[in-house]
């Protein structure tokens, strides 16, 4: 989790803790310092900065609920995004969690430089905590949101896996869909199977046979109107995919993702194109 000792950092840590608590993951709280240069006001070895960092690290760990393993790391990089990507690679992280920038327009999500860079380059999913995020309960539901184009297997498959790990309902949210509910049910199974093989496809089929899965088709005059009509639960996780323009294995937010960023109150997780979940990491 990318952390700064301010409201945005508190919100990103709250989201990371909620997810980690549900899937038994470790949180690596990461402070990124700008690499030393003639223009850096304080060098990484400066005693004043070291004292302040120690205070921030202790305060951050105190914010993590009891029972969730967490460590702090300090690293230097040319940018916040570069530092977080390096940290994710070093710790084999399955997720990078960051907070949204404050917006004068009072939007839940306003993308700053770090978020923008990560949302156009990360090889692992990126979770965004909306401004003002303070949810401390358990995740009530996981939603896979997508538009009319094919290729949502990474979003749907990851949503089924995550909901199964969290033991919560999963929702398939189709914006401007031209398909029927039965058609979307079949799509859930086939996309999950493409993502995770027969085992995940069978799991999706079993989920559809219970009351732990729901399918919502949201219509509107256009994508913006449809996205605005979608409803969300407090603490819900919304998974959205990357544009088809994304390099393989990388995040690149497309039109559906951009519209949901402006309209949803849920925490968002953006899934890279052609993503396959890591099996050797359990860190955030």
KOLLUM-633584 format. One record per residue (C-alpha): residue in three letters; x, y, z; residue number from 1. Coordinates in nm, 2 decimals. Example, Ala and Ser with C-alpha at 12.3 -4.5 7.8 and 13.67 -1.06 7.14 Angstrom:
BEGIN
<'ALA',<1.23,-0.45,0.78>,1>
<'SER',<1.37,-0.11,0.71>,2>
end
This chain:
BEGIN
<'UNK',<0.00,0.00,0.00>,1>
<'UNK',<0.13,0.34,-0.10>,2>
<'UNK',<0.13,0.55,0.22>,3>
<'UNK',<0.17,0.91,0.31>,4>
<'UNK',<0.10,1.06,0.65>,5>
<'UNK',<-0.22,1.24,0.55>,6>
<'UNK',<-0.59,1.17,0.47>,7>
<'UNK',<-0.51,1.00,0.15>,8>
<'UNK',<-0.27,0.76,0.32>,9>
<'UNK',<-0.52,0.69,0.60>,10>
<'UNK',<-0.78,0.60,0.34>,11>
<'UNK',<-0.55,0.37,0.13>,12>
<'UNK',<-0.45,0.19,0.45>,13>
<'UNK',<-0.81,0.14,0.56>,14>
<'UNK',<-0.89,-0.02,0.23>,15>
<'UNK',<-0.59,-0.24,0.23>,16>
<'UNK',<-0.67,-0.35,0.59>,17>
<'UNK',<-1.03,-0.44,0.49>,18>
<'UNK',<-0.91,-0.65,0.20>,19>
<'UNK',<-0.62,-0.81,0.38>,20>
<'UNK',<-0.85,-0.91,0.68>,21>
<'UNK',<-1.08,-1.10,0.44>,22>
<'UNK',<-0.81,-1.30,0.26>,23>
<'UNK',<-0.54,-1.35,0.52>,24>
<'UNK',<-0.29,-1.12,0.35>,25>
<'UNK',<0.01,-0.92,0.47>,26>
<'UNK',<0.02,-0.54,0.42>,27>
<'UNK',<0.35,-0.38,0.32>,28>
<'UNK',<0.31,-0.01,0.41>,29>
<'UNK',<0.54,0.16,0.16>,30>
<'UNK',<0.69,0.51,0.20>,31>
<'UNK',<0.85,0.64,-0.12>,32>
<'UNK',<1.10,0.92,-0.09>,33>
<'UNK',<1.23,1.11,-0.39>,34>
<'UNK',<1.57,1.01,-0.50>,35>
<'UNK',<1.85,1.24,-0.39>,36>
<'UNK',<1.93,1.53,-0.62>,37>
<'UNK',<2.07,1.88,-0.58>,38>
<'UNK',<1.71,1.99,-0.55>,39>
<'UNK',<1.59,1.75,-0.28>,40>
<'UNK',<1.54,1.96,0.04>,41>
<'UNK',<1.61,1.67,0.27>,42>
<'UNK',<1.83,1.37,0.19>,43>
<'UNK',<1.72,1.02,0.29>,44>
<'UNK',<2.00,1.00,0.55>,45>
<'UNK',<1.91,1.33,0.71>,46>
<'UNK',<1.85,1.28,1.09>,47>
<'UNK',<1.54,1.51,1.09>,48>
<'UNK',<1.39,1.31,0.81>,49>
<'UNK',<1.48,0.98,0.97>,50>
<'UNK',<1.31,1.08,1.30>,51>
<'UNK',<1.00,1.19,1.11>,52>
<'UNK',<0.99,0.87,0.91>,53>
<'UNK',<1.01,0.66,1.23>,54>
<'UNK',<0.72,0.85,1.37>,55>
<'UNK',<0.52,0.80,1.06>,56>
<'UNK',<0.60,0.43,1.04>,57>
<'UNK',<0.49,0.37,1.41>,58>
<'UNK',<0.17,0.58,1.35>,59>
<'UNK',<0.09,0.38,1.04>,60>
<'UNK',<0.13,0.04,1.21>,61>
<'UNK',<-0.10,0.16,1.49>,62>
<'UNK',<-0.37,0.21,1.23>,63>
<'UNK',<-0.37,-0.15,1.12>,64>
<'UNK',<-0.63,-0.36,1.30>,65>
<'UNK',<-0.51,-0.62,1.54>,66>
<'UNK',<-0.45,-0.96,1.38>,67>
<'UNK',<-0.35,-0.83,1.03>,68>
<'UNK',<0.02,-0.88,0.97>,69>
<'UNK',<0.19,-0.55,0.85>,70>
<'UNK',<0.53,-0.42,0.80>,71>
<'UNK',<0.67,-0.08,0.68>,72>
<'UNK',<0.93,-0.02,0.41>,73>
<'UNK',<1.10,0.30,0.30>,74>
<'UNK',<1.24,0.33,-0.05>,75>
<'UNK',<1.38,0.60,-0.28>,76>
<'UNK',<1.27,0.63,-0.64>,77>
<'UNK',<1.24,0.89,-0.91>,78>
<'UNK',<0.86,0.90,-0.86>,79>
<'UNK',<0.59,0.76,-0.62>,80>
<'UNK',<0.46,0.53,-0.90>,81>
<'UNK',<0.81,0.39,-0.98>,82>
<'UNK',<0.87,0.33,-0.61>,83>
<'UNK',<0.54,0.14,-0.56>,84>
<'UNK',<0.59,-0.07,-0.88>,85>
<'UNK',<0.94,-0.16,-0.76>,86>
<'UNK',<0.80,-0.25,-0.41>,87>
<'UNK',<0.53,-0.46,-0.57>,88>
<'UNK',<0.78,-0.66,-0.77>,89>
<'UNK',<1.01,-0.71,-0.47>,90>
<'UNK',<0.74,-0.84,-0.25>,91>
<'UNK',<0.55,-1.03,-0.52>,92>
<'UNK',<0.24,-0.83,-0.43>,93>
<'UNK',<-0.10,-0.92,-0.57>,94>
<'UNK',<-0.24,-0.57,-0.53>,95>
<'UNK',<-0.12,-0.21,-0.51>,96>
<'UNK',<-0.35,0.01,-0.29>,97>
<'UNK',<-0.35,0.39,-0.32>,98>
<'UNK',<-0.58,0.67,-0.22>,99>
<'UNK',<-0.75,0.92,-0.44>,100>
<'UNK',<-0.65,1.29,-0.47>,101>
<'UNK',<-0.88,1.55,-0.31>,102>
<'UNK',<-1.09,1.73,-0.57>,103>
<'UNK',<-1.24,2.07,-0.57>,104>
<'UNK',<-1.54,1.92,-0.75>,105>
<'UNK',<-1.61,1.68,-0.45>,106>
<'UNK',<-1.57,1.37,-0.67>,107>
<'UNK',<-1.49,1.05,-0.48>,108>
<'UNK',<-1.21,0.99,-0.73>,109>
<'UNK',<-0.97,1.25,-0.86>,110>
<'UNK',<-0.66,1.10,-1.01>,111>
<'UNK',<-0.33,1.25,-0.91>,112>
<'UNK',<0.00,1.19,-1.09>,113>
<'UNK',<0.08,0.87,-0.90>,114>
<'UNK',<-0.26,0.71,-0.96>,115>
<'UNK',<-0.25,0.82,-1.32>,116>
<'UNK',<0.09,0.66,-1.37>,117>
<'UNK',<-0.01,0.34,-1.20>,118>
<'UNK',<-0.34,0.31,-1.39>,119>
<'UNK',<-0.15,0.32,-1.72>,120>
<'UNK',<0.14,0.09,-1.64>,121>
<'UNK',<0.09,-0.15,-1.34>,122>
<'UNK',<0.13,-0.53,-1.41>,123>
<'UNK',<-0.07,-0.60,-1.09>,124>
<'UNK',<-0.42,-0.48,-1.00>,125>
<'UNK',<-0.45,-0.13,-0.86>,126>
<'UNK',<-0.70,-0.06,-0.58>,127>
<'UNK',<-0.83,0.30,-0.53>,128>
<'UNK',<-0.97,0.42,-0.21>,129>
<'UNK',<-1.22,0.70,-0.27>,130>
<'UNK',<-1.17,1.03,-0.09>,131>
<'UNK',<-1.32,1.02,0.25>,132>
<'UNK',<-1.30,0.63,0.27>,133>
<'UNK',<-1.34,0.52,0.63>,134>
<'UNK',<-1.52,0.18,0.60>,135>
<'UNK',<-1.40,-0.05,0.88>,136>
<'UNK',<-1.64,-0.35,0.84>,137>
<'UNK',<-1.61,-0.66,0.62>,138>
<'UNK',<-1.66,-0.65,0.24>,139>
<'UNK',<-2.03,-0.70,0.17>,140>
<'UNK',<-2.01,-0.78,-0.20>,141>
<'UNK',<-1.77,-0.80,-0.49>,142>
<'UNK',<-1.89,-0.66,-0.83>,143>
<'UNK',<-1.74,-0.72,-1.17>,144>
<'UNK',<-1.84,-0.42,-1.39>,145>
<'UNK',<-1.80,-0.41,-1.77>,146>
<'UNK',<-1.95,-0.27,-2.09>,147>
<'UNK',<-2.06,-0.42,-2.41>,148>
<'UNK',<-1.73,-0.54,-2.55>,149>
<'UNK',<-1.60,-0.89,-2.51>,150>
<'UNK',<-1.28,-0.98,-2.32>,151>
<'UNK',<-1.39,-0.94,-1.96>,152>
<'UNK',<-1.25,-1.27,-1.84>,153>
<'UNK',<-0.98,-1.12,-1.62>,154>
<'UNK',<-1.24,-0.90,-1.44>,155>
<'UNK',<-1.50,-1.17,-1.40>,156>
<'UNK',<-1.26,-1.44,-1.31>,157>
<'UNK',<-1.08,-1.23,-1.05>,158>
<'UNK',<-1.42,-1.12,-0.91>,159>
<'UNK',<-1.53,-1.48,-0.87>,160>
<'UNK',<-1.20,-1.58,-0.70>,161>
<'UNK',<-1.20,-1.28,-0.47>,162>
<'UNK',<-1.56,-1.32,-0.37>,163>
<'UNK',<-1.49,-1.69,-0.30>,164>
<'UNK',<-1.19,-1.60,-0.08>,165>
<'UNK',<-1.39,-1.33,0.11>,166>
<'UNK',<-1.69,-1.56,0.13>,167>
<'UNK',<-1.92,-1.28,0.01>,168>
<'UNK',<-2.17,-1.25,-0.28>,169>
<'UNK',<-2.06,-1.16,-0.63>,170>
<'UNK',<-2.25,-0.94,-0.87>,171>
<'UNK',<-2.22,-0.92,-1.24>,172>
<'UNK',<-2.29,-0.55,-1.34>,173>
<'UNK',<-2.34,-0.50,-1.71>,174>
<'UNK',<-2.36,-0.14,-1.84>,175>
<'UNK',<-2.56,-0.09,-2.16>,176>
<'UNK',<-2.59,-0.47,-2.21>,177>
<'UNK',<-2.77,-0.60,-2.51>,178>
<'UNK',<-2.78,-0.95,-2.36>,179>
<'UNK',<-3.03,-1.12,-2.14>,180>
<'UNK',<-2.98,-1.23,-1.78>,181>
<'UNK',<-2.95,-1.59,-1.89>,182>
<'UNK',<-2.70,-1.49,-2.15>,183>
<'UNK',<-2.50,-1.30,-1.89>,184>
<'UNK',<-2.51,-1.61,-1.66>,185>
<'UNK',<-2.36,-1.81,-1.94>,186>
<'UNK',<-2.10,-1.54,-1.99>,187>
<'UNK',<-2.00,-1.55,-1.62>,188>
<'UNK',<-1.93,-1.92,-1.64>,189>
<'UNK',<-1.74,-1.90,-1.97>,190>
<'UNK',<-1.53,-1.60,-1.88>,191>
<'UNK',<-1.45,-1.75,-1.54>,192>
<'UNK',<-1.34,-2.07,-1.72>,193>
<'UNK',<-1.12,-1.89,-1.96>,194>
<'UNK',<-0.96,-1.71,-1.67>,195>
<'UNK',<-0.91,-1.99,-1.43>,196>
<'UNK',<-0.98,-2.31,-1.61>,197>
<'UNK',<-1.26,-2.57,-1.55>,198>
<'UNK',<-1.23,-2.54,-1.17>,199>
<'UNK',<-1.31,-2.17,-1.17>,200>
<'UNK',<-1.58,-2.22,-1.43>,201>
<'UNK',<-1.74,-2.49,-1.22>,202>
<'UNK',<-1.72,-2.26,-0.92>,203>
<'UNK',<-1.89,-1.98,-1.10>,204>
<'UNK',<-2.17,-2.23,-1.21>,205>
<'UNK',<-2.22,-2.33,-0.85>,206>
<'UNK',<-2.23,-1.97,-0.73>,207>
<'UNK',<-2.50,-1.89,-0.99>,208>
<'UNK',<-2.71,-2.17,-0.84>,209>
<'UNK',<-2.72,-2.01,-0.50>,210>
<'UNK',<-2.83,-1.67,-0.36>,211>
<'UNK',<-2.47,-1.55,-0.34>,212>
<'UNK',<-2.47,-1.43,-0.70>,213>
<'UNK',<-2.67,-1.15,-0.87>,214>
<'UNK',<-2.68,-1.01,-1.22>,215>
<'UNK',<-2.77,-0.64,-1.28>,216>
<'UNK',<-2.82,-0.49,-1.62>,217>
<'UNK',<-2.81,-0.11,-1.60>,218>
<'UNK',<-2.94,0.08,-1.90>,219>
<'UNK',<-2.93,0.44,-2.00>,220>
<'UNK',<-2.91,0.68,-2.29>,221>
<'UNK',<-2.53,0.64,-2.29>,222>
<'UNK',<-2.25,0.49,-2.08>,223>
<'UNK',<-2.24,0.80,-1.85>,224>
<'UNK',<-2.61,0.77,-1.77>,225>
<'UNK',<-2.59,0.39,-1.72>,226>
<'UNK',<-2.29,0.43,-1.48>,227>
<'UNK',<-2.47,0.70,-1.28>,228>
<'UNK',<-2.77,0.47,-1.23>,229>
<'UNK',<-2.57,0.18,-1.08>,230>
<'UNK',<-2.61,0.14,-0.70>,231>
<'UNK',<-2.35,0.03,-0.45>,232>
<'UNK',<-2.33,-0.11,-0.10>,233>
<'UNK',<-2.12,0.06,0.17>,234>
<'UNK',<-1.78,-0.11,0.16>,235>
<'UNK',<-1.84,-0.28,-0.17>,236>
<'UNK',<-1.54,-0.37,-0.40>,237>
<'UNK',<-1.59,-0.29,-0.77>,238>
<'UNK',<-1.36,-0.46,-1.02>,239>
<'UNK',<-1.31,-0.30,-1.36>,240>
<'UNK',<-1.10,-0.40,-1.65>,241>
<'UNK',<-0.83,-0.23,-1.86>,242>
<'UNK',<-0.88,-0.10,-2.21>,243>
<'UNK',<-0.81,-0.32,-2.51>,244>
<'UNK',<-0.54,-0.06,-2.59>,245>
<'UNK',<-0.34,-0.17,-2.29>,246>
<'UNK',<-0.02,-0.36,-2.34>,247>
<'UNK',<-0.06,-0.72,-2.24>,248>
<'UNK',<-0.03,-0.78,-1.87>,249>
<'UNK',<-0.06,-0.40,-1.79>,250>
<'UNK',<-0.33,-0.17,-1.66>,251>
<'UNK',<-0.46,0.10,-1.90>,252>
<'UNK',<-0.80,0.25,-1.80>,253>
<'UNK',<-1.06,0.27,-2.07>,254>
<'UNK',<-1.39,0.45,-2.11>,255>
<'UNK',<-1.59,0.23,-1.87>,256>
<'UNK',<-1.33,0.25,-1.60>,257>
<'UNK',<-1.30,0.63,-1.64>,258>
<'UNK',<-1.67,0.68,-1.61>,259>
<'UNK',<-1.70,0.46,-1.30>,260>
<'UNK',<-1.41,0.65,-1.14>,261>
<'UNK',<-1.63,0.96,-1.16>,262>
<'UNK',<-1.95,0.81,-1.05>,263>
<'UNK',<-1.91,0.53,-0.80>,264>
<'UNK',<-1.89,0.54,-0.42>,265>
<'UNK',<-1.73,0.20,-0.40>,266>
<'UNK',<-1.36,0.12,-0.38>,267>
<'UNK',<-1.23,0.03,-0.72>,268>
<'UNK',<-0.98,-0.24,-0.83>,269>
<'UNK',<-0.85,-0.20,-1.19>,270>
<'UNK',<-0.74,-0.53,-1.34>,271>
<'UNK',<-0.46,-0.55,-1.60>,272>
<'UNK',<-0.53,-0.68,-1.94>,273>
<'UNK',<-0.47,-1.06,-1.96>,274>
<'UNK',<-0.41,-1.07,-1.59>,275>
<'UNK',<-0.35,-1.40,-1.41>,276>
<'UNK',<-0.35,-1.40,-1.04>,277>
<'UNK',<-0.01,-1.46,-0.87>,278>
<'UNK',<0.02,-1.78,-0.67>,279>
<'UNK',<0.33,-1.69,-0.46>,280>
<'UNK',<0.23,-1.36,-0.30>,281>
<'UNK',<-0.01,-1.26,-0.04>,282>
<'UNK',<0.09,-0.89,0.01>,283>
<'UNK',<-0.08,-0.56,-0.05>,284>
end
